[in-house]
Amino acid sequence: MSTRGQDFLGIARPDIDEDTLEEVRATLASGWLTRGPQVQRFEAQLSEYVATPFLRCLDSCTAGLSIAMLMSEIGPGDEVLVPSNTFVSCANVVEHRGATTVLVDCDPRTGLVDLAHAEHLASPRTRALLAVHLGGHPIDLDALARLGARLGITIIEDAAHAIGARWRGRPIGSWGNLTSFSFHATKNMTTIEGGALVVADAAQAERVERLSLHGLSASAWDRHGTGGPARYDVDEAGFKCAMNDVAAAIGMHQLEQLDGWIERRDALACAYDAQLCKLPLEFPAPVPEHARHARHLYAVRIREDAPVSRDDVMAALSARGIGTSAHFHGLHLYSYYRERYGLRPEDLPNCTDWSARTLTLPLHPGMDDADIDHVSAALTDVLTNRE
């Protein structure tokens, strides 16, 4: 169904069907709303989908990254390599551990972290690399593993954009690294707010569950929902970031539809490619044949010889009722990281350029061919000065 009749076509829109609403109503009527049986069911389904038995649901991807930092024993005196071309949460979780964020430039073709630059920046204090599957484009996990082995560091994957992506036929999340997913309302599937952290074994999974509930040795469901005695211990300070049963009720139905939605996203992206190919745009490098792009974002870059700037394009499309975004504004350009680490735009030139020229267009399964035609025609008018 076309979304052109709406007042505004945003870059993302969640799809909540009637089956999902019924599941939510049943969960609300059950009288149990916090982490309980629905979360356990959702975790089981996610574990099967991601092909790992060791996974726990949380209330955000950021919570997963925070716990991953703690479990990796990152702290003061340590350095963590973080791509500058990503959302600020990736660096914030390092800062909150009292460690040093070392920002890494991006590959100019893909926007993904430049692994050669990461290796150049590594030092004896480097403890981890946080690798982001930007826009759903899977990073080269073979090269990532080799780099981790050479440097002797922990690899943490930020898969906020990458649920459903694959590398060599295996799902992102099944490669043995701490991996954090996002189910925010803008993502390929949603629990409104939510996420999940993949770990290495059952003991780590149990620890994640404890850490997400203040460090309590028994969840609220175990303490009150099963008729047992309300006794528990606390052996380390935790957080408050567990997923709730209402969110999980949504997620179960979203997951059932995810692969079909990714196929639709891929078809829409191909339609964009065909209609925009003659415009002054640069397109990210395609994924290898052995990989699967999750198609979370459709991002292009305005060429330097275009008659208008990226920001002018965004303003012109907004005036036509078309939402856009920029993924991302380099972290080294934000005042906190710029001033804390004495960074200049030219220190990370590829990311600075990406920040100035990238343009994310609407892409979600609720769109139809007419929506693609609408966006493509508007962008063509703006970039050829036909407004």
C-alpha positions in Angstrom: 0.0 0.0 0.0 1.4 3.4 -1.0 2.4 5.8 1.7 2.3 8.8 -0.7 -1.1 9.8 0.5 0.2 10.5 3.9 1.4 14.0 4.9 5.0 12.9 5.2 7.0 9.9 4.0 9.6 9.1 6.7 12.7 7.1 6.3 11.2 4.3 8.5 7.8 3.1 9.7 7.1 0.1 11.9 4.6 -2.5 10.6 2.3 -3.7 13.4 -0.4 -6.1 12.3 -3.5 -7.4 13.9 -1.9 -10.6 15.1 0.7 -8.5 17.0 -2.0 -6.4 18.6 -3.8 -9.5 19.7 -0.6 -10.8 21.3 -0.1 -7.5 23.1 -3.7 -7.5 24.3 -3.3 -11.1 25.7 0.0 -10.1 27.4 -1.6 -7.1 29.0 -4.6 -9.2 30.1 -2.2 -11.8 31.6 -1.3 -9.5 34.5 2.4 -10.1 33.9 4.1 -7.2 32.1 7.8 -7.2 33.0 10.4 -9.8 32.0 8.7 -13.2 32.2 7.4 -16.0 29.9 7.0 -13.9 26.8 10.6 -12.7 26.9 11.7 -16.3 27.4 9.7 -17.3 24.3 11.1 -14.5 22.3 14.7 -15.3 23.3 14.2 -18.9 22.2 13.0 -17.7 18.8 15.8 -15.2 18.4 18.4 -17.8 19.4 17.1 -20.1 16.6 17.1 -17.3 14.1 20.5 -16.1 14.9 21.9 -19.6 15.2 23.3 -19.2 18.7 21.9 -20.7 22.0 23.4 -18.0 24.2 21.4 -14.8 23.9 19.5 -12.5 26.3 17.0 -9.7 25.5 17.5 -6.2 26.8 15.8 -2.8 26.5 18.2 -1.5 23.9 21.3 -2.2 21.8 23.2 0.4 23.9 22.5 -1.7 27.0 23.9 -4.7 25.3 27.1 -2.7 24.4 27.4 -1.5 27.9 27.2 -5.0 29.3 29.6 -6.2 26.6 32.1 -3.6 27.8 31.8 -4.7 31.4 32.0 -8.4 30.5 35.2 -7.6 28.5 36.6 -6.0 31.6 37.2 -2.7 29.8 38.2 0.0 32.3 40.5 2.9 33.0 43.8 2.7 31.2 42.3 0.7 28.4 41.7 1.8 24.8 38.8 0.7 22.6 38.8 1.2 18.8 35.5 2.7 17.7 34.4 3.7 14.2 33.8 7.4 13.9 31.1 6.8 11.3 28.4 5.5 13.7 25.9 6.5 16.3 27.3 8.2 19.4 26.2 5.4 21.8 29.1 3.2 20.5 31.7 5.7 22.0 29.6 6.6 25.0 29.6 3.1 26.4 33.5 3.2 26.3 33.5 6.6 28.1 31.2 5.3 30.8 33.7 2.5 31.6 36.4 5.1 32.1 38.4 3.9 29.1 39.8 5.8 26.2 37.8 6.0 22.9 40.1 5.8 19.8 38.1 6.9 16.8 38.8 5.2 13.5 38.2 6.4 10.0 35.8 4.7 7.6 36.3 2.9 4.3 35.4 5.5 1.6 33.6 2.9 -0.5 31.3 1.3 2.2 31.4 3.7 5.2 32.4 0.7 7.4 35.3 0.9 9.8 38.7 1.0 8.0 40.4 -2.1 9.5 43.8 -1.0 8.2 43.4 2.3 10.0 42.2 0.5 13.1 45.4 -1.6 13.1 47.5 1.5 12.6 45.9 3.2 15.7 46.2 0.1 17.9 48.6 0.3 20.9 49.6 -2.0 23.7 46.7 -0.5 25.7 44.1 -1.5 23.0 41.7 -4.1 24.5 38.8 -4.2 22.0 37.4 -3.1 18.6 33.8 -2.3 18.3 32.8 -3.2 14.7 29.5 -1.7 13.3 27.5 -3.4 10.5 26.6 0.0 9.1 23.1 0.2 7.5 22.9 -3.6 7.5 26.0 -4.0 5.3 27.9 -6.9 7.0 31.5 -6.1 7.8 34.1 -8.6 6.5 34.0 -11.0 9.5 37.0 -13.0 8.2 39.2 -10.0 8.1 37.8 -8.8 11.4 38.7 -12.2 13.1 42.2 -12.0 11.6 42.7 -8.5 13.0 41.5 -9.5 16.4 43.9 -12.5 16.5 46.9 -10.4 15.3 46.2 -7.7 17.9 45.1 -10.1 20.7 41.9 -8.0 21.3 38.2 -8.6 21.9 35.9 -8.1 18.9 32.5 -6.6 19.8 29.9 -6.4 17.0 27.3 -3.6 16.9 24.6 -5.2 14.9 22.0 -2.6 15.6 21.3 -2.4 11.8 22.0 -6.0 11.0 19.4 -8.4 12.3 18.9 -10.7 9.3 22.3 -10.0 7.7 24.6 -12.9 6.9 28.2 -13.5 6.1 29.2 -16.7 4.3 25.7 -18.0 4.9 25.8 -17.6 8.6 23.7 -15.1 10.5 25.3 -12.0 12.0 25.5 -12.9 15.7 26.7 -16.5 15.1 30.4 -15.7 14.7 31.6 -16.1 18.3 31.8 -12.4 19.1 29.8 -10.4 21.7 27.1 -9.0 19.4 24.4 -6.5 20.3 21.2 -6.0 18.3 18.6 -3.2 18.3 14.9 -3.5 18.0 14.2 0.2 18.2 11.1 1.5 16.4 13.1 2.5 13.3 14.8 -0.8 12.8 14.0 -3.7 10.4 12.0 -5.3 13.2 10.9 -3.7 16.4 9.9 -4.2 20.0 9.4 -0.4 20.3 12.5 -0.1 22.4 14.6 -3.2 22.8 17.7 -5.2 21.9 19.6 -8.4 22.5 23.1 -9.4 23.4 24.8 -12.6 22.1 27.4 -14.1 24.3 29.7 -17.2 24.2 28.2 -19.6 26.7 25.4 -20.4 29.1 27.3 -18.9 32.1 27.7 -15.6 30.3 24.1 -15.6 29.2 23.0 -16.0 32.9 25.3 -13.2 33.9 23.8 -10.9 31.3 20.3 -11.7 32.7 21.5 -10.9 36.2 23.3 -7.7 35.1 20.1 -6.5 33.3 18.2 -6.8 36.6 20.4 -4.9 39.1 22.6 -7.9 39.6 19.8 -9.9 41.3 20.3 -13.7 41.2 16.6 -14.2 40.5 14.3 -12.4 38.1 11.0 -11.0 39.1 9.3 -13.9 37.4 11.4 -16.4 39.4 10.9 -14.5 42.6 7.1 -13.9 42.3 5.7 -15.4 39.2 6.3 -19.1 39.9 5.2 -19.5 43.4 8.7 -19.9 44.8 10.1 -17.9 47.8 11.2 -14.4 47.0 14.9 -14.9 47.9 17.9 -13.7 45.9 21.5 -12.6 46.2 23.5 -9.8 44.5 27.1 -10.6 43.8 27.9 -7.6 41.5 26.3 -4.3 40.7 24.1 -4.4 37.8 21.9 -2.2 35.6 18.1 -1.9 35.0 17.8 -2.7 31.3 15.8 -5.9 30.9 13.2 -6.3 28.2 9.6 -6.5 29.2 6.9 -9.1 28.1 4.9 -6.5 26.2 7.9 -5.7 24.0 8.6 -9.4 23.5 5.0 -10.0 22.5 5.6 -7.5 19.6 9.0 -8.9 18.8 7.8 -12.5 18.3 5.5 -11.5 15.5 8.0 -9.1 14.0 10.6 -11.8 13.8 8.2 -14.1 11.9 8.0 -11.5 9.1 11.6 -10.3 9.1 12.9 -12.2 6.2 10.0 -11.2 4.0 10.5 -7.6 4.9 14.2 -7.8 4.1 13.3 -9.2 0.7 10.9 -6.3 0.1 13.6 -3.8 1.3 16.0 -5.3 -1.2 13.5 -5.0 -4.1 12.9 -1.3 -3.1 16.6 -0.7 -3.0 17.1 -2.2 -6.4 14.3 0.1 -7.7 16.1 3.1 -6.3 19.4 2.0 -7.9 17.7 1.8 -11.3 16.0 5.2 -11.1 18.9 7.1 -9.5 21.8 5.7 -11.4 22.2 8.7 -13.8 22.1 11.4 -11.0 25.3 12.9 -9.5 25.3 10.4 -6.7 27.8 7.8 -5.3 26.5 4.5 -4.2 28.0 2.3 -1.5 29.9 -0.8 -2.7 27.7 -3.9 -2.9 28.2 -6.8 -0.5 30.0 -9.8 -1.8 28.0 -12.7 -3.3 28.5 -14.8 -0.1 26.9 -12.1 2.1 23.4 -10.8 2.7 22.7 -7.1 3.3 19.9 -6.5 5.8 18.9 -3.4 3.9 18.2 -1.4 7.0 19.2 1.9 5.3 19.3 3.1 1.7 22.1 5.7 1.7 23.8 7.5 -1.1 26.3 10.4 -1.3 25.8 13.6 -3.1 28.7 14.0 -5.5 31.0 17.0 -5.1 30.1 18.2 -8.6 26.4 18.2 -7.8 24.7 21.6 -8.2 23.4 21.6 -4.6 24.8 20.5 -1.3 23.6 17.5 0.8 21.9 19.8 3.3 20.1 21.7 0.6 18.9 18.4 -0.9 17.5 17.4 2.5 15.7 20.7 3.0 14.2 20.5 -0.5 13.0 17.0 -0.1 11.5 17.8 3.3 9.6 20.7 1.7 8.1 18.0 -0.6 7.0 15.8 2.3 9.9 13.4 2.1 12.0 12.5 5.1 15.7 12.0 4.9 18.6 11.6 7.3 22.4 11.4 7.4 24.0 8.2 8.7 26.2 9.5 10.3 27.7 12.7 11.6 31.2 11.6 12.5 31.8 11.3 16.2 35.1 13.2 15.9 33.0 16.2 14.8 30.9 16.3 18.0 32.2 18.9 20.5 32.7 16.3 23.3 34.9 13.9 21.4 36.6 16.7 19.3 37.6 18.6 22.5 38.4 15.5 24.7 40.7 14.0 22.2 41.9 17.1 20.3 40.6 15.8 17.0 40.3 17.8 13.7 38.1 17.0 10.7 41.2 16.3 8.6 42.3 13.6 11.1 39.6 11.3 9.8 39.1 12.6 6.3 36.9 9.8 4.9 34.5 10.0 7.7 34.4 13.8 7.5 33.6 13.6 3.8 31.0 10.9 4.5 29.4 13.1 7.1 29.1 16.0 4.7 27.7 14.1 1.7 25.7 11.1 2.8 21.9 11.1 2.3 19.6 8.4 3.7 16.3 8.0 1.8 13.0 6.4 2.9 13.1 2.6 2.9 10.6 0.4 4.6 8.3 -2.5 3.6 5.2 -0.3 3.7 6.4 1.6 0.7 5.4 0.6 -2.9 6.7 1.4 -6.3 4.8 4.7 -6.4 6.7 5.8 -3.4 10.0 5.0 -5.0 8.9 6.9 -8.1 7.9 9.9 -6.0 11.2 10.1 -4.1 13.2 9.5 -7.2 11.4 12.1 -9.2 11.8 14.7 -6.4 15.5 13.9 -6.0 16.0 14.2 -9.7 14.3 17.6 -9.8 16.4 18.8 -6.9 19.7 17.5 -8.4 19.1 18.7 -11.9 17.8 22.1 -10.8 14.3 21.5 -12.2 12.5 22.7 -9.1 
